Amino acid sequence: MHRTGMTELEVVLAVARRNSFRAAALELGMSTTAVSSAVAGLEARLKVRLFNRSTRSVALTDAGQRYVERIAPALAEIRSAGEEAGTGSSVPSGTLRINAPQGAAFLLLEPFFSTYAQRYPQVRIDILSESRMVDIVAGGFDAGIRLAESVPQDMIAVALSRDIRMLVVATPAYLARHGTPRHPRDLLKHQSIGMRMSHGGIYHWELERNGQKLQMDPPVRLALNEMPAIKQAVLLGLGIGFISEWFIEEEIASGALKPLLVPWCPPFGGLRLYYPGRRFVPARLRALIDLIHELRLAAN
């Protein structure tokens, strides 16, 4: 990491992102001792504790959370301005940091990130996948990826995919044993594979037809927090699943999975790349945005 007057602030943001001194040190290319010393030095000057530390975890204090929320946008602007001045926005370089939902990186690796990596070898791509929504500015990310409905209103969004559907699916063998649901209420008679959300609850199955909206919560036989694992459990015949069609197109085409209640599964806005509408957009992010537009245009 380039040592500047902002080093301590960058260290604080890295520790806040990773909840770990060791992980922050790896990200920044520093020693764990140097990271710990930088945080301790800043805390001494501010006369406030920014992190609660134990042998097992590191977490922001309330004062630390407020401090990070204030400095993150300013540092992002300073960093971008420096890159703008130093490179003339012509040579993408540095680290492109993106926050994405679980599974999105796998879906977008081809063609977006694979093409980007080949075209801009001076850029290191760092994608953090997690189900919870985060403040990408406070987290030090260049951009985020989320479904259209989840993009914050103050962000600029770029379409990454077509509209998508969540589909109710099961194997033919499961349906032969337990029957085929004809109405969403029939799902209550079946075992399901549930999606465990980051807040601890189970994802509600939201179905809609001709303006009628239903929220169904079939009995959960197995709860998992990753869509590929849910797909595998459904393929094993353990229950009915509610899965994004991105993950099951091949299985539906081959007949391994049968879509159910399709009229109750309308499409909705797909994945979007989003970023703050600040004055300076780093060259590495601008290159990705341009590539997305290029590939989407070629696909139409």
N, C-alpha and C positions, 0 to 999 in steps of 0.2 A: 504494500500500500504506500502511495506517495505521502511522505510526511509533510503536512501543512499545519497551519494554525487550527485547522478544523479536525485534526486527528482525534482528539478526545471526544468531540461530538459525534464523529463517524463511528467511533468505538461504542459509544452509548447506544446509538441506533442499531448497530450490529448485534449487540448483546440483547437488546429488546426484541429484535426480530427472532433470534435463535433461542432465547431463554437459556443461554449457555455461554460461559466464557470461552470454553474450549472450541465450540462451534464457531463463535465469532472470530476467534483467533485464526482458525482455518480459512474462513471467508476472507479475512483482511490480510492474510499472509504475515501475521505477527505471532509472537509467542504468547502463550496463555498468561505468563507473568506480566508481559507488557500490557496486555489488555486489562488485567486486573489492576495494575498500577495506574493506568490512564483513568479508569473509572474512579478509583479511590482518590486520585488527585483532584478530579473535577468535583467529586462530592465534598472534599475538604474545602475547596474554594467557595462552593455554593453554600456550604454549611447545611447540607440536607442529604439524607440517604435516598438514592435513586433506585436501588435494588435491594430486595430482601434475598439473602443468600442462606442456603443450607447445604449440607453435604450432597443432597439429591437434586436440588432445583434452584433456579434463579428466576425471580419475577419482579416486575416493576412495582414500586410502592405507588401510592396515590400521587405523591408529589412527582415521582419519576414519570408516571403516565402523563401528567399535565405538561411536564417539561418536554418529553418526546413529541407530544402533539404540537407544541409550539415551534420546536427547532426543526422538525422534519421538513415542512414545506419550504422554510428558508434555505436549508441546506440543499434541497433539491434544485431550487432556483440558482443558487451559487454554483453548484456542480454543473448544471446545464449551461450556464453562462460561460463558465470556464471552457467547457468543451466546444461551445459555439465559437469562442474567440481563438482557441488553440487549433481547431481543425477546419474552421471555415465551413462546418457542416458538410464536408465533402468526403471524408474518410471515416466510415463507421468503425469504432474501436471501443475498447473497454468491455464492461460486463452488462449484458441485457438481462435485467431481473424482472421476472414475470410471476405473478401470483395467479394460480388457476385452480379450478375445482378438480377433485380426484377423477382421473380417467381422461381429462381433457387433453393433457399432454400426449397421451398415447394416440388419441384420435387425430391430433393436429400435427404429429411428427412428420407425416407425409401428407401433403407436399410442403407445408409451410416451413417448418423448422429445419427439415433436412435440406431444402433448397437454400434457405437463409444461411445455414452453416457452411455450405459449399461456396456460396457467393461472397460471404464476408468472413474470411478466415481469421481476421484480427479481432473478431467479437467473440467473447465467451458467453454462452447462453446458460442462464441459471433460472430454472423453473421450479417454484415451490408449489406443490399440490396439496391442498387442504380443503375440507368441505366448508369450513366456516368463512363467512365474509370478513374481510380485513380492510382497513384503511390503507390503500396502496401508497399514499403519500407518506403517512406516518411510518409505514413499514419499509420505506426506502425502495419501492418497486418502480420500475419505469412504466409498467402497465399491468392491467389485470385482465383476466378472461372469466366471463360469467355468462349465463343465459341472459337474453335481452331484458327480461322482466326484472332481473336483479341488478342491473347496472345503475349505479347512483346517478341521479338526475343532473348533477353538476359536472359529469364527465363527458368527454367526446367518445363516441362509440363507432367501431368499424365492424361490419358484418364479416364473420369468419365462416359461417355455414348457412345452409338453407334452414327453413323452418323445420321443426322436429316434432315427433310425438312420443309420448310415453304409451307403451302398449302392454295390455294384459296378455300374458302368454303362459302356456303350459305344454308339456310333451303330449303327444297322442296317447302314449301308454298311461299317463296320469289321468287323462280325460276318459279313457276306456274304463278305468277302475272307479273313478269318482263322479263321472258325469260332466257335461259341458254347461257352464253357466250361460243363461240366456238373457239375464237382466243383472245389473250391478248388485241388486240385493241378494242374488244367488251366491255371490262371493262369500257371504257370511257363513255359508255351509262348507267352505273349503279351507284348507290349510294354505298359508301363504309364506313367502320368503320376504321378510321385512327389511327395509333400509334403515339402519341406525344412523341418526343425524348427529352432528357435532354437539348439540345441546343435550343429547342423551335420549330424546324421544324417537318414536318411530314415524317415518314419513307417511303422511296420509295420502291415500289414493284418491285423486281428484278427477272425477269423470263428468262429462258434459255432453248434452245432446239437445239440439233445438232450444237452447237457452235454459234448459233444466240442468242444474249443477248438483252433483251428489258427492259427498265425501265418504268413502268406504274404508273401513278398517277391518279387513278379514283377520281371523285368528292367525297369529304369527307362530309358525312352527320353528323357524330359524331366523335370527336377526343378524345381518352383516352390514358392514359400512363401506363396502366397495362393490360397484356395479358388476365388474367381471366375476366376482365371487358369487353374487346373487344369480347371475346367469348360469354359472356352473351348478349351483344348487337346484335350479329349476330343471336343467338338463338331466340331473340325476333323479328327477321325479319326486323331489321332496315337497313340492307344493307349487302353487301358482305364483308368478312374479309380475311385477309392474316395472318394466325396464325400458330405457331409452332405446328407440329403434336403431340408433347408431351402433349399438353393441350386438345386435341380434339379426342384422340384415341377412347374413349368410345362413344362419340357422332357420330363419323363416323361409328363405328361398329353397333350402334343401328339404324342408318338411320336418326338421328335427324339433322345431317349436311351432305351435299353432297360435296365431293371434286370435284373441277373444274380444267380444264386445267392441269391435272396431268403430262402429258409429258413435260410441261414447268416448272416443279418444281423439279429440280434435288437435290439429297442429298448433304450435305456438312458436314465438321467436326463438331462433337458434342461438349459437354462441356468438359473443361479441368480444372483440379486443377493446378495452377502454383505457383512457389515460386523461390526466388533468389538462384542462384547456389553458395551460400556462403559456407565456410568451415564447420560451425556448423549449423546443422539442429536440432531445439528443439525436445526433445523426444516426445512432444505432437503432433507435426507435422509429425515426422517420423512414429508414431503409426497410424496416419490417412492414410498416403501414403501406408503403409503396408496393412492396412485394405482394401483400394481401390483395390490394386492388388489381395488380397485374394477373395474379393467378385466378382470382374470382372472375375477371373479365374473360380470360382464356377459357374458363370452364363453361361459360354461358353461350 
